[in-house]
Amino acid sequence: MIDQYSPGKVISIHAPLGFLDYDGPGDQKPRVFSKSEKLAKGLVNQMSEVSKNYRIVDYSFYPGSLGNYAGNERGLATITLELETTDPKKAPQYWKQFLPSLLLSLQHPFTAPERKLTERRSKMLQYYHEASN
């Protein structure tokens, strides 16, 4: 879907850890951020503010996760909203708390980054091409 629709950002909703997680680009890497990375970090801060200062955590790096794939491997602004529980009775509370931040994320100005193949992905594509011939 990411390749098909080329989104400028990804907002993922998950549970039960209870925080906003900035997944990238540039997750877990102390360095000078690009303009798009600064915009993405600004978005997570704004989402927190309008969601009653929901805490922000730079959570661990997990190979194979959507956050890693979209945020680090694809360079998309990626934020995971970790709800505190999966209890369906909390849905009205969550909707009230997070609707403003979700609407904010939809309006935040991002364009899809140029697609750069990671070294790993490039090798995989080469392998599949060679295997099919």
N, C-alpha and C positions, 0 to 999 in steps of 0.2 A: 504494500500500500504506500509506503514511503516513496519508493521509486515511481509508482504510478501517479501519485498526486503531488509530489514535491512540496510538502508543507514547509513553511518558514519556521515552525516551532511545533513541539510535541508537549502536550500536557497529559500526563498519565495519572489515573486515580487508582490507589492501592490501599491496602490496610494490613495490619493493625498498628503501625509504629507511631503515628501521631505527630507528623511534622511535614514541612515542605523540604524536598530534597532537590537541590540544583544538580542536575546530572551532566551538564556540559553545554557547549564545548568548554574544554579547559578544566574539567572537573578534577579535583585533587592535585592540581599542578600549580605550585606557586610560581607565577611569572607575570609579565606585563600582558594584559588582555587586549584583544582586538576590539574594534568598535562593536561588532556583533556580540562578542562575549560580554562586553560591558552592558549592552542593552539587555541581554539575557539575565545577567545578575541583577540588573535594575528591576526587571520584571518580577523575579522571585521576591525581592524586597517589597515591591508594591503589593503583590498578592498577599504577603504576610500582613502588611499594614491594614488592608481592607478586610482581612479575615480575623480581626480582633487580635492582631499581633501573633498569629500562629507561628510557632517557632520554626526556624530554618536550621537544617543540619546538612552538612556536607557528608553524606553517608558513604559508606565503603563502596569501593569499585567492585562490581560483580560481572565477570565475563559472561556473556550470553543474555544479559538483562536488556530490556528495552532501553533503559536509561543509558547504558554503555553503548549499545548499538547506535541509537539515534544521536546521543549527545557527544560521545567521544569518537566513534568510528565514522559517523556521517557528518559531524559538525553542526548539527541542528540544536537550536536552543531547546533544551529538554528539562522539564520540571515534573517531578513526581509529587503529587499530593497524597501523602500517607494519612489516611483517616485513622482515628484511634481504635475503631472497632468495625466489625462487619455486621453488627446488630442492626437489622432493618428498622427497628423502632427509632433509631437515631437519624434516619434519612431526612425527616423534616428539619431537624436541628442542623444537620450538615448542609442541607440545601440553603437554609437561611444564612448560615455562616459563610459558605463558600461561593454562592452564586455571584456576588459582586466581583470576587477575584477571578472566577472563570470568565465572566464577561470582560473584565479588564484584559485578560490574556488574549481573548479573541481580537480585541481592538489594538493590541500592542503591535507596533510596526516592525515586522520582520519580513525579509524575503528569503527564499530558499537559497542556501549557500551553493556555490559551484560544487558539483559532485566530484570529489577526489577519491580515487580508489585507494584504500589502505593497502599496504604491502601484502597483508594476509589475504585480503579479498582478491587482489590482483593474482596472487599465486593460485588461489582456488579457481578463479576463472580460467587461468592457463591450464590447470590440471583437468578441468572438465572439458575444455576445448580439445586437449590432446587425447583424452580418454574417448571422446566421441568420434575421433577420426580413425 
